[in-house]
Amino acid sequence: MMKKRVLVTGSSRGIGKAIALRLATDGWDVAVHFHERAQAAEEVVQLLGDRAAGVYEANLGDVKLARKLVSRVVKDGPLHAVVNNAGVYVTMDFAGCSDASFDAALSRCMTVNFESPAWIVREASQHFIKNGGGTVVNVCSRVGHRGEPGAAFYSASKAALLNLTKALAAEQAKENVRHFAIAPGWVNTAMARDGMGDREAEILASIPLGRMASPEDCAAAVSFLVRDDAAYMSGNVIDINGASYLR
């Protein structure tokens, strides 16, 4: 394949790290993004070796910084794909929490999980259109389809990102910009384990395949979507949930 460069947000750990490493194995040059975990990001860069294509810090809780991220990456070289992986999981009692907690959860979930990714997609798609095309993969969630008690704003933000993916797939198809999403269920990451608390046995019992997904399971799906093998596809959402939720 021709030399191609991809930006993976939130690639210092978990699903993002697995995606970065898998795409490097596939022949992509990977621009690593992180916020706060500088040492972890540098460790990923070391693992990528010659496939590392820059490391970029940006707080996606600030839309203005998210808007600048793609331009910083493009300044250092052409960009052919973006994987919007960075996200936050916030739990709350929708009716019972304080007004301040309600407002904070709403702002954080929608900014990090939807508004900043939307701006990243906008900036990237403008670049792609000028250069003959490109691919966007948004890492969403099973809860974007079905909701989740105690995580209303997380669910809503992922539903918004799923529908943005579908809308832009139709809108930008003629420009050869393809949009996809993956929708994992429970994935064996630090963030997921923080969210599950003491419910691991209950969660595993709800998954017909009998295990949580690994970050590498998610990376494999992204690997396929950004390949030329998927050139006639766009707007697809790949569910990765062990048959725990079927649409």
N, C-alpha and C positions, 0 to 999 in steps of 0.2 A: 504494500500500500504506500501511497505517497506520504511524506512526512506530515503529520497532523498534530495539532496542539489542542488540548482540552483544559478547561478550568473546572476544578471540582471544589465546591465550597464545603467548608467544614471537613477538610480532609486530613486533619491531624489525628483523628481517632475513629473508631467504630466503623459504620457503614462507609463513610467518606474515605477513610484510609484504605479499606478493602477495595473500593472502586478505583482509587488512584493506582494502587498496586496492580490490579487486574488490567487496567487500561494500558499501563506501562508495559506489561507483559505482552499485550496485544500489539504494541508498536506505537502507541501514542506518547507524545511528549506532554507531561502533566504539570500544569500550574497549580500549586498547592495554596489553599486559602486556610487561614486560621484566625481565631480571636482568643487571646489570653494564653493559649498553650503553645508558646513559642518553641520550647524544647521538644515537645512532641512533634511539632511541624518539622523541625530540623531533622529529627529522627526519620520521618517519612521521606524527606529529601534525600537522606543518606541511602535509604532503601531503594529509592527510585534510581539512584546513580545517574547515568548519562541521560535518562529519560526525565529528569527533573527540569522543568521549564519555568523556574521562578517560584518564589514563595511570597505571599501577600497577606498582610494583616489587615483586617477590616472588621469593625463592630457592626454586624447586620441589625443590631438594635437601633441604629441610626441610619435612616433612609438616605441621608445625604452622603454618607460614607459608602453605602451600598451602590449608589449611583456612580460613584467614582471608580469602583473596583474594576469593572470591565475595561474602562479607558486606560487604567494603569497596566492591566495585563496586555492589552492590545499594543500599547506603546512599546512593549518589549518583544513583540512578534505577532504574527497572524494567529487568529483563533478560529477553530473549526467546530468546536462543540462546547457546551456548558452543561454541567451536572449540578443542579441546585439541590444540595444535600443538607446544608446547615439548617437546623431547626431547634425549637425548644418545646418541651412537654410541660405544661402547667396544669396542675389540678386545682379544683376550687369547688366550693359549695355555692352554686349559682344564686340561690335565693337567700342563703344564710350568711354569706360572707359580708364583710363590711363594704361600704361604698368604695373606700380607698383600695381594698384588695380586688374588688370587682374591676375597677378602672385599670389597675396595674396589670391584671391578667389579660384583659382585653387588649390593651396597648401592646404588651410584650408579645403575645401570640400572633396578633395580626401583623405587627411590624416585622418580626423575625421570620415568620412562616409564610407570609403572603406579600406584604408590601415590598420588602426588600428583594425577594425573589422576582417579583413582577418587574421591578426596575432593572434588575440584572438581565432578565429576559429581554426587556425593551432595548437596552444598550447593546446586548449581544446580537439581537436580531437585526438591528440597524447595521451593524458591522457585517453580519452574514449576507444581508441583501446586497450590500455593496460589492461583496466578494464572491458571489455566485452560489451561496447557500451555506447551510450549517444545521446543526442538530442541538436540540435542547432536551434534556431529561430532568424532570422534576421528581424528587423523592418525596412522595406523599405518604399516605397511610390508609390502612383498612378502615380506620374510623372516619375518614373522609366520605366513605360510602354509607356507613351505618350509624355514626355517632358513638359516643362513649360516655356513660354516666360519670360525673365528676371531672370531666375534661371537655366541657362544652366549647370553649373558645379554641382549644387545640383542634377539636373535630371540625369546627366551622372554618378555621384557617386552612386546613388540609382539603376540605371540600371546595373552598374557593380556588385553591391552586389546581385541583383536578379539573375544574371547569374552565379555568384560564387555559390550561393545556389543550383542551378540546377545541375551544374557540379559536385559539391561535393556529392550531393545526389546519383548520379550514381557511382562516384568513390569510395565512402566509404560504400556503401550498404552492401557489404559482411562482413564488419567489425562491422555491427550493429550500425553504426553511422548515424542517420537520420538528414536531413537538411530541414528546412522549412523557409518560409518568409510570413510576412503579409504586405499588401500594402494599407495603409490607404489613403483616400483622406483628406479632411479638418477634423481636430480633434479639439475639443474645449479645447485647451491648450494655455498657455501664449505665447509659441513660434509661434503657428499658428496665434494668434491674432496680434502679432507683424508683421507677414508677410502679413496679409490681409489688413492692413491699414483701409481705409474707404470703402472697397468693400464688407462688410458683406451682405448687401441686395442682391447684384449681385451674390455672392457666394451661398447664400441660394436658390436663384431662379434657380440655375443650378443643384440642388440636388433633384431628384425626390422624395425621402423620406422626404424632407422638413426640414432637420436639419443636423447639423454637427454631426459626430461621437463623442461619449464621450470616454475618456480614458478607461472606463470600457468596452466599446464595443470591443476595441482592446485587452484588457486583457482576455476577454472571448474566443477569437479566440486562443490566446496563450495557455490558459488553456487546450483547447481541443488538441492542437497539441502535447503537452508534455505528454499527458496521454497514458497509455497502449492501450486505445481504438483506438488510431491512429497508432498502431504498424505496420500495413501493408502499411502505407503511408510514402512517402519521396519525396522531390523535389516539393511539392505543394506550391503554392502561394495563400493565401486567400486575396481577395480584400475586403476592408471595406470602401465603398465610397457612400453608399446610392443610388446605381444604376446610379451614375453620370458618370461612365466610365465602359463600358462592353467590354470584350475581347472575 
